[in-house]
């Protein structure tokens, strides 16, 4: 498991004086960027291929509160990858200094070509890096059907 340490700042809490849900999202994003940087997926490296990650959904489950000034650890594990490397599924867990699980989040994402604005597999040489990713015990190879399992579709106003 990849772990990143943080301290909860004043700007991270909400009116209830606990960690705001938007701060959870920001801490996860910061953790993912640091993780990708350490695995040769830096934004500058991805820019060479005009690709970038895109998130389809984040499902967050909250278990315990976290408060101003307290340290937290955010974990990241890969729970799924498609064979071509286009799709990825990640799991983030938040822990307090006692190691208690504060929250869990499941994320589904993919890689987008920044010129065509369409989903794209990652380049072959980066696919080899996927082997070094920390994988969860329930890791699986993702299929296109896995990316549609919730059945959500857009409903336009018109």
Secondary structure, DSSP 8 states (H G I E B T S, - for coil): -EEEEEE--GGGB-TTSBB-HHHHHHHHHHHHHHHHHHTT--HHHHHTTTEEEEEEEEEEEE-S--BTT-EEEEEEEEEEEETTS-EEEEEEEEE-TT--EEEEEEEEEEEEETTTTEE----HHHHGGGGGS-EEEEEEEE-GGGGGTT--------
